[in-house]
Each structure stands twice: as structure tokens, then as C-alpha cells.
Amino acid sequence: MHQNQSSVKIRAMIINYLGGEFIKIQFGDITIAFNPISKDSELKPSKFGADVVVSSINHPDMNGIDQISFGDKKPFAVTGPGEYEVKGVFIKGFASQSNYDGEKRVNTIFSVALEGMNICYLGALDQNELPKEADQDIDGVDILFVPIGGNGVLDPAKAYKLAVAIGPKIIIPMHYGNMGSKDALKSFLKEAGETPAPTAKLTLKKKDLEGKDAEVVVLERE
């Protein structure tokens, strides 16, 4: 008897950028939202249903958890340090600092593992290095989301230096354009020595990460 190989389907991860620090990740039937923009923000919010919503900092530009409930979708919310597991998604949060919007705030760095892929989301980080606990625990990062806009979060030069130190396979910059320095993306790409063409979304499977080393991917705002 031969096993039906076609029944084993390798799922792809789909990543979209919705402005600010708002990231949407879909993997099979799981949807995760990171730092959704709230309706009280001056930035443009987006509304959809997710299974998990992660908010790294309590600010209207990044705490729109209510925007991620739609229809039957009521997300599990993660808003601080700790360990969490929901629907096969494993999340660890580590306390860090931010000075976003001119005020010292607690920011949570998140490590997310699902289906053999490791994501690190730095949120609104304003520290040149990872806090000790995060540095000891975060390893083997496949995809890193890093803020680059300055003005209370990492500026382009510090963002790229930290990103390389973390050692991910793919680096995705965020927190630019509609927040932070207008020239942040241009400066970040100059630091990286890369000129990638922006893409509407990133679709990848685990095997697509093979051989990649700190490759910068620029996502257009959805």
C-alpha cells in the first residue's frame, strides 16, 4: 500500500503590513494580529477577526484589540510578559522599554513559535540591546519585526545593528512612513546595503528560509 503524499499539505505563512506597527499573520486557519491600531488613533485602523492579538504597548496607535473581533472571531489577547499557548501558537513576552510619544512606557518583546517557525516581534522598543532575559531565551529567529522610526523607538542605525545581532533569517522593518521619521526606511536600507522592491505581502514556507541571513523584506501598507 502506498501512502498518499498529496494528503500531506505544507502550509504557507502570509504576512501583511497594515501601517504603524500593525502586522497581520495568517498560517492555515490561524490569524494573529500584532499591535493593531485603535479607532482612537490618528493612524488608519483596520478591522478583521483574529484568533490571537498581541499588543506590546498601551497606546492608541498599538492597542486596538477591539478592532480584531469580527463575527465569530473573538481573539485571545496577549498584552504583557509571560508565557502563553493558544491553538498551537506558543508565545513568550519579555519586558523592555519604550519612549514612544515622548513618555517612558513598558514595551513587551514577543517571541512566537508556530509550526516550526520562530518569530520575534520587538514592538516599540527603544533599547540598543535585548533585555537579559530576552537575549538568553530568544534564539533561532526566522522572522524579525523591528521598529525603525526613531522618536521614542529605535532609529534606523540602531535598529539595523540590533537586528543583525539577533541574527534572523528575514528582517521586516515597521514603524515608518505614517509614524516616526519620514526618511527612516531609506536610512534603514542604506544601513543594510540593500534595495529590495516593496511587496504587497510575504508568503513563505519553512523551506523558503533556507540559506537566508538577515535578508530585508519591505512590505507595502495594505
C-alpha positions in Angstrom: 0.0 0.0 0.0 1.4 3.4 -1.0 0.8 6.4 1.3 -1.0 9.3 -0.4 1.7 12.0 -0.3 -0.8 14.6 -1.6 -2.7 14.4 1.6 0.3 16.0 3.5 -0.1 19.7 2.7 2.7 22.1 3.7 1.1 25.3 4.8 2.4 28.8 4.0 2.6 31.8 6.3 1.2 35.0 4.9 2.3 38.3 6.3 0.7 41.7 5.7 1.7 45.2 7.0 -1.2 47.5 7.9 0.8 50.6 8.9 2.4 51.7 12.1 3.4 48.6 13.9 0.3 46.7 12.8 1.2 43.2 11.4 -1.2 40.5 10.3 0.0 36.9 10.0 -2.1 34.0 8.7 -1.0 30.4 8.9 -3.5 27.8 7.8 -6.7 28.7 9.7 -4.9 30.7 12.4 -4.7 34.6 12.2 -2.5 36.6 14.5 -2.6 40.4 14.8 0.3 42.4 16.3 -0.1 45.9 17.7 -3.4 46.7 16.0 -4.2 50.4 15.5 -7.2 51.5 17.6 -10.1 53.7 16.5 -8.8 56.4 18.9 -5.5 56.7 16.9 -4.8 59.3 14.2 -3.5 56.4 12.1 -5.9 54.4 9.9 -7.2 51.3 11.7 -8.2 48.1 10.0 -10.9 45.7 11.3 -10.9 41.9 10.9 -11.2 38.8 13.0 -8.2 37.1 14.5 -7.5 34.1 16.8 -4.7 35.9 18.7 -4.0 39.6 19.2 -0.7 40.8 20.6 -0.2 44.3 21.9 3.2 45.3 23.1 2.4 48.7 24.4 -0.6 50.5 25.9 -1.0 53.4 23.4 -3.9 54.0 20.9 -1.6 53.5 17.9 -0.9 49.9 19.0 -3.6 48.7 21.4 -6.7 48.4 19.2 -7.7 45.0 20.5 -11.4 45.7 20.0 -10.7 46.1 16.2 -9.7 42.5 16.0 -13.1 41.0 16.9 -15.3 40.3 13.9 -18.2 37.9 13.5 -17.5 34.7 15.4 -13.8 35.6 15.8 -13.0 36.7 19.4 -9.3 36.8 19.9 -7.1 35.6 22.8 -5.4 38.8 23.9 -1.7 38.9 25.0 -0.7 42.3 26.4 2.4 41.7 28.6 5.3 39.5 29.7 4.7 35.8 30.4 4.2 32.5 28.6 1.0 31.7 26.6 -0.3 28.9 24.4 -3.4 29.1 22.2 -4.3 26.9 19.3 -0.8 25.6 18.8 0.8 29.1 19.0 3.4 29.4 21.7 4.1 33.0 22.8 6.7 34.4 25.3 6.7 38.0 26.3 9.7 39.9 27.8 9.5 43.3 29.5 11.5 46.2 27.8 11.4 49.9 27.5 9.9 52.4 25.1 9.8 56.2 24.9 7.1 56.3 22.3 5.1 59.6 22.1 7.5 61.2 24.5 6.6 59.1 27.5 8.6 56.3 29.2 6.5 53.1 28.8 6.7 49.4 29.3 7.1 47.6 25.9 6.8 43.8 25.6 9.1 42.0 23.2 7.3 38.8 21.9 8.7 35.5 20.7 6.2 33.5 18.8 6.6 29.9 17.6 4.2 28.0 15.4 4.6 25.1 13.1 8.4 25.1 13.4 8.8 28.8 12.5 10.1 31.4 15.0 9.0 35.0 15.0 10.5 37.8 17.1 8.4 41.0 17.4 10.2 43.9 19.0 7.2 46.2 19.3 8.0 49.9 20.2 11.5 49.0 21.6 13.8 51.9 22.4 16.8 49.9 23.8 20.1 49.2 21.9 20.1 45.6 23.0 17.7 43.0 24.2 17.0 42.8 27.9 19.0 40.0 29.5 16.0 37.6 29.8 15.0 38.0 26.2 18.6 37.8 25.0 19.1 34.5 26.8 15.8 33.0 25.6 15.4 34.2 22.0 17.3 32.2 19.6 17.0 30.8 16.1 14.8 33.6 14.8 13.3 33.1 11.4 11.5 36.4 11.0 12.2 39.6 13.0 9.9 42.7 13.1 11.9 45.8 14.1 10.8 49.4 14.6 13.0 51.9 12.7 11.3 55.3 13.0 13.2 56.9 15.9 11.4 59.5 18.1 10.9 57.1 21.1 11.7 53.8 19.3 14.9 52.5 17.7 16.3 54.8 14.9 17.4 53.2 11.6 21.1 52.7 12.5 20.4 51.2 16.0 17.5 49.1 14.6 19.7 47.5 11.9 22.6 46.9 14.3 20.3 45.2 16.8 18.5 43.2 14.1 21.8 41.8 12.8 22.9 41.0 16.4 19.7 38.9 16.9 20.6 37.0 13.7 17.3 36.4 12.0 16.9 34.9 8.5 14.5 37.7 7.5 14.2 41.3 8.8 10.9 43.2 8.3 11.1 46.9 9.2 8.0 48.6 10.6 7.1 51.9 12.4 7.9 54.2 9.5 6.0 56.3 6.9 2.9 57.2 8.8 4.8 57.3 12.1 8.3 58.2 13.0 10.9 59.8 10.7 9.9 60.3 7.1 13.3 59.1 5.8 13.5 56.1 8.2 13.0 53.4 5.6 15.6 55.0 3.2 18.1 55.3 6.0 17.5 51.7 7.2 18.0 50.3 3.8 21.2 52.3 3.4 22.4 50.8 6.7 21.6 47.3 5.3 23.1 48.0 1.9 20.0 46.6 0.3 17.4 48.0 -2.1 14.6 45.4 -2.0 11.5 46.2 -4.0 8.4 46.6 -1.7 6.0 43.7 -1.9 2.3 43.7 -1.1 2.6 40.6 1.2 5.1 38.0 2.1 4.2 34.4 1.6 6.6 31.8 2.7 7.1 28.2 3.9 9.8 26.9 6.2 11.9 25.7 3.3 11.9 29.2 1.8 14.1 30.3 4.7 17.0 28.0 3.9 20.2 29.9 3.2 18.8 33.3 4.2 20.8 35.5 6.6 19.4 38.9 7.7 17.6 39.5 4.4 15.5 42.7 4.5 11.9 42.4 3.2 9.9 45.7 2.8 6.1 45.3 2.9 3.7 47.8 1.4 1.0 49.0 3.7 -2.2 47.0 2.9 
